[in-house]
Amino acid sequence: MRFSTFDIGYSQQDSRTLEWAHCRACFLLGRDPSLDPLAERVALSIIIFFERGERDFGRLACMAVKREYNLMKLGRPNEPHFAPGSLQSDSIGPDI
């Protein structure tokens, strides 16, 4: 994540965790973390999961990747925002 959105309101360690998770998720999805237009959606997923208490960057990345796979499976690959209920635990999808 090459933008300062994460720097606002997060400690240096938290910002680093968010950035690592974003880079890992984008790598797993084959996306450029700074140039792909859907990378922002991945970042938003990671922030929401982080705010819900997850602190492991690997798990944050996997959760964001699973959400992206679910959006692609539902035929909404370019959905820019979260749909109601899209982050419920049963919608995260199978383990990867």
CNS distance restraints for C-alpha pairs under 8 A (distance, minus, plus):
assign (resid   1 and name CA) (resid  19 and name CA) 5.19 0.50 0.50
assign (resid   1 and name CA) (resid  22 and name CA) 6.14 0.50 0.50
assign (resid   1 and name CA) (resid  23 and name CA) 6.54 0.50 0.50
assign (resid   1 and name CA) (resid  33 and name CA) 5.85 0.50 0.50
assign (resid   1 and name CA) (resid  34 and name CA) 6.16 0.50 0.50
assign (resid   1 and name CA) (resid  43 and name CA) 7.67 0.50 0.50
assign (resid   2 and name CA) (resid  33 and name CA) 7.56 0.50 0.50
assign (resid   2 and name CA) (resid  34 and name CA) 5.89 0.50 0.50
assign (resid   4 and name CA) (resid   8 and name CA) 7.15 0.50 0.50
assign (resid   6 and name CA) (resid  10 and name CA) 6.51 0.50 0.50
assign (resid   6 and name CA) (resid  15 and name CA) 5.61 0.50 0.50
assign (resid   6 and name CA) (resid  18 and name CA) 7.26 0.50 0.50
assign (resid   6 and name CA) (resid  19 and name CA) 7.95 0.50 0.50
assign (resid   7 and name CA) (resid  11 and name CA) 7.49 0.50 0.50
assign (resid   7 and name CA) (resid  12 and name CA) 7.59 0.50 0.50
assign (resid   7 and name CA) (resid  15 and name CA) 6.04 0.50 0.50
assign (resid  10 and name CA) (resid  14 and name CA) 5.69 0.50 0.50
assign (resid  10 and name CA) (resid  15 and name CA) 5.86 0.50 0.50
assign (resid  11 and name CA) (resid  15 and name CA) 6.10 0.50 0.50
assign (resid  12 and name CA) (resid  16 and name CA) 6.17 0.50 0.50
assign (resid  13 and name CA) (resid  17 and name CA) 6.18 0.50 0.50
assign (resid  14 and name CA) (resid  18 and name CA) 6.18 0.50 0.50
assign (resid  15 and name CA) (resid  19 and name CA) 6.11 0.50 0.50
assign (resid  16 and name CA) (resid  20 and name CA) 6.08 0.50 0.50
assign (resid  17 and name CA) (resid  21 and name CA) 6.13 0.50 0.50
assign (resid  17 and name CA) (resid  55 and name CA) 7.38 0.50 0.50
assign (resid  17 and name CA) (resid  56 and name CA) 7.39 0.50 0.50
assign (resid  17 and name CA) (resid  57 and name CA) 5.48 0.50 0.50
assign (resid  18 and name CA) (resid  22 and name CA) 6.12 0.50 0.50
assign (resid  18 and name CA) (resid  46 and name CA) 6.94 0.50 0.50
assign (resid  18 and name CA) (resid  47 and name CA) 7.16 0.50 0.50
assign (resid  18 and name CA) (resid  50 and name CA) 7.83 0.50 0.50
assign (resid  18 and name CA) (resid  57 and name CA) 6.73 0.50 0.50
assign (resid  19 and name CA) (resid  23 and name CA) 6.13 0.50 0.50
assign (resid  20 and name CA) (resid  24 and name CA) 6.04 0.50 0.50
assign (resid  20 and name CA) (resid  57 and name CA) 6.20 0.50 0.50
assign (resid  21 and name CA) (resid  25 and name CA) 6.02 0.50 0.50
assign (resid  21 and name CA) (resid  46 and name CA) 7.18 0.50 0.50
assign (resid  21 and name CA) (resid  57 and name CA) 4.55 0.50 0.50
assign (resid  21 and name CA) (resid  58 and name CA) 6.16 0.50 0.50
assign (resid  21 and name CA) (resid  59 and name CA) 8.00 0.50 0.50
assign (resid  21 and name CA) (resid  60 and name CA) 5.82 0.50 0.50
assign (resid  21 and name CA) (resid  61 and name CA) 4.71 0.50 0.50
assign (resid  22 and name CA) (resid  26 and name CA) 6.06 0.50 0.50
assign (resid  22 and name CA) (resid  33 and name CA) 7.00 0.50 0.50
assign (resid  22 and name CA) (resid  42 and name CA) 6.88 0.50 0.50
assign (resid  22 and name CA) (resid  43 and name CA) 5.88 0.50 0.50
assign (resid  22 and name CA) (resid  46 and name CA) 6.98 0.50 0.50
assign (resid  22 and name CA) (resid  61 and name CA) 6.34 0.50 0.50
assign (resid  23 and name CA) (resid  27 and name CA) 6.06 0.50 0.50
assign (resid  23 and name CA) (resid  33 and name CA) 5.95 0.50 0.50
assign (resid  24 and name CA) (resid  28 and name CA) 6.20 0.50 0.50
assign (resid  24 and name CA) (resid  58 and name CA) 7.47 0.50 0.50
assign (resid  24 and name CA) (resid  61 and name CA) 5.95 0.50 0.50
assign (resid  25 and name CA) (resid  29 and name CA) 6.17 0.50 0.50
assign (resid  25 and name CA) (resid  42 and name CA) 7.40 0.50 0.50
assign (resid  25 and name CA) (resid  61 and name CA) 4.53 0.50 0.50
assign (resid  25 and name CA) (resid  62 and name CA) 6.63 0.50 0.50
assign (resid  25 and name CA) (resid  64 and name CA) 6.61 0.50 0.50
assign (resid  25 and name CA) (resid  65 and name CA) 5.82 0.50 0.50
assign (resid  26 and name CA) (resid  30 and name CA) 5.90 0.50 0.50
assign (resid  26 and name CA) (resid  31 and name CA) 4.80 0.50 0.50
assign (resid  26 and name CA) (resid  32 and name CA) 6.21 0.50 0.50
assign (resid  26 and name CA) (resid  33 and name CA) 5.60 0.50 0.50
assign (resid  26 and name CA) (resid  39 and name CA) 6.86 0.50 0.50
assign (resid  26 and name CA) (resid  42 and name CA) 7.52 0.50 0.50
assign (resid  27 and name CA) (resid  31 and name CA) 6.00 0.50 0.50
assign (resid  27 and name CA) (resid  32 and name CA) 7.29 0.50 0.50
assign (resid  27 and name CA) (resid  33 and name CA) 7.85 0.50 0.50
assign (resid  28 and name CA) (resid  65 and name CA) 7.30 0.50 0.50
assign (resid  29 and name CA) (resid  65 and name CA) 6.80 0.50 0.50
assign (resid  31 and name CA) (resid  36 and name CA) 5.96 0.50 0.50
assign (resid  31 and name CA) (resid  39 and name CA) 7.04 0.50 0.50
assign (resid  32 and name CA) (resid  36 and name CA) 5.20 0.50 0.50
assign (resid  32 and name CA) (resid  39 and name CA) 7.20 0.50 0.50
assign (resid  33 and name CA) (resid  39 and name CA) 5.49 0.50 0.50
assign (resid  34 and name CA) (resid  39 and name CA) 6.96 0.50 0.50
assign (resid  35 and name CA) (resid  39 and name CA) 7.47 0.50 0.50
assign (resid  38 and name CA) (resid  42 and name CA) 6.69 0.50 0.50
assign (resid  38 and name CA) (resid  78 and name CA) 7.20 0.50 0.50
assign (resid  38 and name CA) (resid  80 and name CA) 7.49 0.50 0.50
assign (resid  39 and name CA) (resid  43 and name CA) 6.24 0.50 0.50
assign (resid  40 and name CA) (resid  44 and name CA) 6.18 0.50 0.50
assign (resid  41 and name CA) (resid  45 and name CA) 6.28 0.50 0.50
assign (resid  41 and name CA) (resid  80 and name CA) 6.25 0.50 0.50
assign (resid  41 and name CA) (resid  81 and name CA) 6.95 0.50 0.50
assign (resid  42 and name CA) (resid  46 and name CA) 6.31 0.50 0.50
assign (resid  42 and name CA) (resid  64 and name CA) 5.96 0.50 0.50
assign (resid  42 and name CA) (resid  65 and name CA) 7.66 0.50 0.50
assign (resid  42 and name CA) (resid  68 and name CA) 7.45 0.50 0.50
assign (resid  43 and name CA) (resid  47 and name CA) 6.20 0.50 0.50
assign (resid  44 and name CA) (resid  48 and name CA) 6.22 0.50 0.50
assign (resid  45 and name CA) (resid  49 and name CA) 6.23 0.50 0.50
assign (resid  45 and name CA) (resid  64 and name CA) 5.57 0.50 0.50
assign (resid  45 and name CA) (resid  67 and name CA) 7.81 0.50 0.50
assign (resid  46 and name CA) (resid  50 and name CA) 5.96 0.50 0.50
assign (resid  46 and name CA) (resid  60 and name CA) 5.80 0.50 0.50
assign (resid  46 and name CA) (resid  61 and name CA) 6.94 0.50 0.50
assign (resid  46 and name CA) (resid  63 and name CA) 7.69 0.50 0.50
assign (resid  46 and name CA) (resid  64 and name CA) 5.92 0.50 0.50
assign (resid  47 and name CA) (resid  51 and name CA) 6.04 0.50 0.50
assign (resid  48 and name CA) (resid  52 and name CA) 6.27 0.50 0.50
assign (resid  49 and name CA) (resid  53 and name CA) 6.70 0.50 0.50
assign (resid  49 and name CA) (resid  54 and name CA) 6.00 0.50 0.50
assign (resid  49 and name CA) (resid  60 and name CA) 6.64 0.50 0.50
assign (resid  49 and name CA) (resid  63 and name CA) 7.78 0.50 0.50
assign (resid  50 and name CA) (resid  54 and name CA) 4.85 0.50 0.50
assign (resid  50 and name CA) (resid  55 and name CA) 6.04 0.50 0.50
assign (resid  50 and name CA) (resid  60 and name CA) 7.08 0.50 0.50
assign (resid  54 and name CA) (resid  59 and name CA) 7.54 0.50 0.50
assign (resid  54 and name CA) (resid  60 and name CA) 6.71 0.50 0.50
assign (resid  55 and name CA) (resid  59 and name CA) 7.95 0.50 0.50
assign (resid  55 and name CA) (resid  60 and name CA) 7.27 0.50 0.50
assign (resid  56 and name CA) (resid  60 and name CA) 6.15 0.50 0.50
assign (resid  57 and name CA) (resid  61 and name CA) 6.09 0.50 0.50
assign (resid  58 and name CA) (resid  62 and name CA) 6.25 0.50 0.50
assign (resid  59 and name CA) (resid  63 and name CA) 6.04 0.50 0.50
assign (resid  60 and name CA) (resid  64 and name CA) 6.25 0.50 0.50
assign (resid  61 and name CA) (resid  65 and name CA) 6.15 0.50 0.50
assign (resid  62 and name CA) (resid  66 and name CA) 6.08 0.50 0.50
assign (resid  62 and name CA) (resid  96 and name CA) 7.68 0.50 0.50
assign (resid  63 and name CA) (resid  67 and name CA) 6.29 0.50 0.50
assign (resid  63 and name CA) (resid  92 and name CA) 6.79 0.50 0.50
assign (resid  64 and name CA) (resid  68 and name CA) 6.27 0.50 0.50
assign (resid  65 and name CA) (resid  69 and name CA) 6.21 0.50 0.50
assign (resid  66 and name CA) (resid  70 and name CA) 6.21 0.50 0.50
assign (resid  66 and name CA) (resid  92 and name CA) 5.54 0.50 0.50
assign (resid  66 and name CA) (resid  93 and name CA) 5.85 0.50 0.50
assign (resid  66 and name CA) (resid  94 and name CA) 7.43 0.50 0.50
assign (resid  66 and name CA) (resid  95 and name CA) 7.73 0.50 0.50
assign (resid  66 and name CA) (resid  96 and name CA) 7.58 0.50 0.50
assign (resid  67 and name CA) (resid  71 and name CA) 6.29 0.50 0.50
assign (resid  67 and name CA) (resid  87 and name CA) 7.62 0.50 0.50
assign (resid  67 and name CA) (resid  91 and name CA) 7.51 0.50 0.50
assign (resid  67 and name CA) (resid  92 and name CA) 5.37 0.50 0.50
assign (resid  67 and name CA) (resid  93 and name CA) 7.20 0.50 0.50
assign (resid  68 and name CA) (resid  72 and name CA) 6.26 0.50 0.50
assign (resid  68 and name CA) (resid  77 and name CA) 7.72 0.50 0.50
assign (resid  69 and name CA) (resid  73 and name CA) 6.04 0.50 0.50
assign (resid  69 and name CA) (resid  93 and name CA) 7.93 0.50 0.50
assign (resid  70 and name CA) (resid  74 and name CA) 6.08 0.50 0.50
assign (resid  70 and name CA) (resid  91 and name CA) 7.35 0.50 0.50
assign (resid  70 and name CA) (resid  92 and name CA) 6.96 0.50 0.50
assign (resid  70 and name CA) (resid  93 and name CA) 6.53 0.50 0.50
assign (resid  71 and name CA) (resid  75 and name CA) 6.35 0.50 0.50
assign (resid  71 and name CA) (resid  76 and name CA) 5.16 0.50 0.50
assign (resid  71 and name CA) (resid  77 and name CA) 5.65 0.50 0.50
assign (resid  71 and name CA) (resid  79 and name CA) 7.63 0.50 0.50
assign (resid  72 and name CA) (resid  76 and name CA) 5.50 0.50 0.50
assign (resid  72 and name CA) (resid  77 and name CA) 4.63 0.50 0.50
assign (resid  82 and name CA) (resid  86 and name CA) 6.28 0.50 0.50
assign (resid  82 and name CA) (resid  87 and name CA) 7.78 0.50 0.50
assign (resid  86 and name CA) (resid  91 and name CA) 6.27 0.50 0.50
assign (resid  87 and name CA) (resid  91 and name CA) 6.38 0.50 0.50
assign (resid  87 and name CA) (resid  92 and name CA) 6.82 0.50 0.50
assign (resid  88 and name CA) (resid  92 and name CA) 6.95 0.50 0.50
